[in-house]
Amino acid sequence: MKKTGFLCLVLAITLSTTAVPATVKHFALIFPVMIEDAAPAATKADGRQIVLSQPLRPVAAVRTEKDVAVHFKSGIGQGLTPGGPDWDFTIPAGAILIGAISDRKQVYCASKSLQDSFFVHYDVGLCLRDDNDDGIFDSLVAVDGGLLRIRSPIEIKYLEDGATQQAAVPYTKLDRSAIPTFDIRISYQYRGNFLTKLPQLDLGICWPESLPLSTEGVTTDVTCGTSDWLLEGRRQAMLNIPLIRDIARKGMVTWGPFTVTFSLNPDNTINAHVEPLKTGPAMLYNRGDVYIGGNTRDAFSILHLGPLEISGQPAARNPI
């Protein structure tokens, strides 16, 4: 796809923030995607039932053709560290970068978790830009998630606070069929602890485990963010909803554009039906984060999936 065609898909969205002076603008990092046909319902090995899995295929992606060295200094210290540590690492040849738009400029992005433990966690978002569209990246921006997480390219919020370095990295654009897909996923599981278990329905926007750049010794089991679509009658984004009491008796949950009708079985499985989203172009970006108490290590991103336009309406009132 030509660069001009990719850029014409979206408009830049300015996000307000209190972390910087009012004169500084932050432009949401937007990932243009195509909503594709939903996959058949399935049951995972852990017993989770996938009620809906609908691919969100990025419009563009590339594969790097040579290694690129990166120097990154975290902007914030954690735990007993008074200042942010420095990191030197390599984006290897063959890495897949996902196409995005920042302030009307085309970039290709990846993410890397550098340290992930009970006490500290450091992630970095990486976006490369080809200034003259000659098939060679000219610059690289490394952006810090601070206390929040960047476990996937789509968790990068914006690039304006990042550090830029020069690069000379040839790349190859991927055919559509080779581009990794995100997916919007509605799933069910009967889960809890040894005292209490509940039937629960989850809605997430997920990424492949293989998408982030690998780091030896660093793993995370979080591969989904939540959506900014609100459950009917709720005012805050939620990761899941217990199917109990009135909800169980009603046998229906409305979550943004989705209406899930269901019945619970005696063996704690579910029969459920939901109509998928219409296929076609959309945009995906990170609106914020949700976490419990001060536990930012396990924070979930609040992701927005919407039409390729600026509506001025809260996403929950303007479902795709």
N, C-alpha and C positions, 0 to 999 in steps of 0.2 A: 504494500500500500504506500502510495506517495505521502511525503511528509505533509503536504498541504491538505490532503484528504483527511488525514488523521487529526490535524489541528482544527479543522472545520467542524468536527464532531461535538466539541464542547465549548462552553464559555467559562472563563475563570470566575471563581467564586471567592469573595473576600470574607475571611473569618475574623470576627472581633476577638480580642484577647486582652487580658489585663496584665499579662506578663511582660509587655513591652510598651514603650511610649506610644501615645495615640497616633504619632506621625508615621509609625511603622505598620506596614500592611502585611498580613499573612494571607497567602493564597492557598486554598485547599489543594492538595495534590490529588488530582482526579484521575481515576483509572477508567477509561472507556471500555465497556464490555458489551458482548452480545448475549442476551438471554436465549438459551437454547431449549430444546424439548426436554421435558423431565425424564429422568431415568425410572425404570420400574421400581416399585417398593421392594425392600429387602430387609433381612434380619442379619445383624452383625454377629461375630463370634462371641461378643460379650453380652449378647441378649438384647441389645438395643435394636428396636425396630425403626427403620427409616420409612417414615410416612411419605416424605417428599424429598427428592434430591434433584435440583434443577441447575444445570451447569451455567456458569457465568464465564464465558470465554473472553479473555482480553483481546482487544482489537489488534494489538501489535505486541511482539516480543522479539528479542534477538538473542544470539549466542555469541559470546566473546571469543575472539580468535587467538588471544595471547594473554598471559598473566599481566595483572596490573597491581603494583605495590600501593598500599594505602597506609597513611599515617593518620591516626585518629586520637584526639584527646577528649575524654568525656568532660562535659561541662559541669558536672556535679559529683561531689564525693558522697559515698554511702558508708554506713556502718562507722568504723573508726577511721576511715580515710578522710583527711581534711580537705583534700582537693581531688578533682577527677583524675584517674590514671590515664597514661598514654598506652596506645596499642599500635603495633605494626603487624600487618597481615597482608595476605594476597587474595585478590579476587582471581580465581584460577581461569585459565583458558577453558572454554566450554561452559562457563556459567550462563544461566538463562536469566535475562533481565526483562521485566515486564514494562510495557509502554504506558506512560502517564503524561499528564499535562500539568505544568506549574506556571502560572502567570502567562498563559498562552504560548508557552515554550514546550516543545516535546522533549521528554527525558525517558530514560529506561532505568528501572530501579530493581534493587535487591535488598535483602536485609541479612543481618548476621548477629547472633547472640554470642557475646564475648565471654560473659561470666554469668552463671545462674546458680545461686546457692540460697540457702535459707536466709542468709544475712545480707547479701548484695546481689544485684543483677545489673548487667550492662549490655545494652543492645545498640546497634548502629544501623541507620538507614543509609543506603548508598544509591545515588542517582547519577547517571552519566549522560552527557549531552554532546551531540554532533552539531557543531555550530554552522557548518556549511554543507551538510548532507552529502558528504563524500564517502560515507561508509567507515569513517574513523572517528571515534569519540575524542573530543578535544579537552573536556574537563570533567571533573568528578566532584560531587558534593557529598560530604559525610555529615549526617545530622544525628544529634543525640536525642534519645527519648527521655533523658532525665530519669526521674523515678518511675516513669511509666514505660510501657513495653513497645518494642518493635520486633515482633517475632515473625513478621511477614511484611512484604512490601506494602500491602494495603493498610498496615498500621502506621505508616509514615503520614503525619498530618500535613506538614509543610516543610519547605526547604530554606526559608529566608534566614534562619539562625544557624545554618550549616557552615562548615569550613570547606572552601573550594581549593582544589589542587589541579594542576595541569595533568593531562593524560594524552596518550597517543595509542588508542586501542582499537584495532580493526574489529568489525563485527559482521555477522550475517543475520539477515532478517529470517525469521522462522515462518514456514508455511502455516496456514491456519490450523491444520490438523495436528501440528507439532506443538502448539502453544498450550501450556498447562492451564487447567481450568480451576476457577473457584467454584463454589456451589452454594446455593441457598438451601438450607436443610432443616426440615422439621422431623424430629425424631421422638421416640417414646421409650421410656425405660422405667421399670419398677425397681426403685433403688432407695438407699438410705443406709443406716447403720444396723447393728444387731438388735437394737431396741425398737426402732421404728423404720418402716419402709413405706414409701408412697408411690403411687403411679404419677409420673411427671412427663410433661410434654415440653420439649426444647425447640427453640427457633434460633438458628445461627447462620452466619455467613462464614464459610470455611475455606481453607486453602490446603493444598497438598503438603504432606509432611516433608516431601523432598524439595519444596520450593526455596526455603531459606538456605543461605550458604552454610555449609557444614563447618562446625568447630569441634575438634576432638574434646571430649569430656563435658560438653555442654549440650544438654537436651532439655526439651520442654514438652509437656503433654498437652499444651494448649494449642489447638490448630483451628479455632473458630473464634470470631467475635460475635457479639449480639447485634441485633438490628435496632434501629431507632423507631421502628413501627411499634406502636403501643397496643397492648391488650385492651380490649373493650372495657371501659370503666376504670382503667388505670392511668396514672399521670406520669409514671416513670418507666424508663426502659427496663425490661426484665429478661433474665436469661432463661427462665423456665416457669411453668405454672403447674402446681399440683392439681391433679384431676380428682378432687374430693368434694364432698357436700353438694352444694347447689350446682357446681360446674359438672360434676359427675351425673347428677340427676338430669340436667339439661342435655348433656351429651353433645355440646357444641361450644367451641372456642373461636372467637373472632380476634385475629392478630394482624393488624394492618389490613392488607388486601386479602388475607387468607381467612377463610371460614372452614375450620376443621370440624367435621361431624364424626362422632366416635361412639363406641360402646366398649366397655371393659369386660373381659372374659374371666371366668373363675380361676384360671391359671395365671392371672395377672399379665396377660398379653392384651393387645388392643386390636379392634377392628376400626379402621379410620379411613376417611376419604377427604381429600382437599383438591380443589382445582388449581392447577399450576398457573404461574404468571404467563401472560402473553409473550411470545418470543419477539425479539427485536433489540435495538440498541438501547443502552442505559449507561449510567455512570455510577461509580462506586467510590466513596471516600470516607475517611475517618472523621467523625464529628466529636469524639470525646472518649471518656473512659468511665468504667464503673468498677469499684472495688469495695471490699468490706473493711471497715476500720482503716488502719494504716497499711494494710497488706497490698501494696502496689505490685508486688511480685506476681500475684495471681490476678492482676487486673484484666478485665475484658474490654476490648475496644467497642465503641458504639458506632457501627458502620451504617452508612446511608446508601441505599440503592434506589435510584430514582431516574426519571426521564432526563434526556439531554436538554435541559432548559433550566432557567432560573425562575422559580415560581413565586418566591417570596413567602411561601406558606411553610409552616412546620411540616416535616416529613410525615408525621402521624396523621395530619389532616389532608395530606396530598399523596395517597398511596399510588404506586406506579400502575 
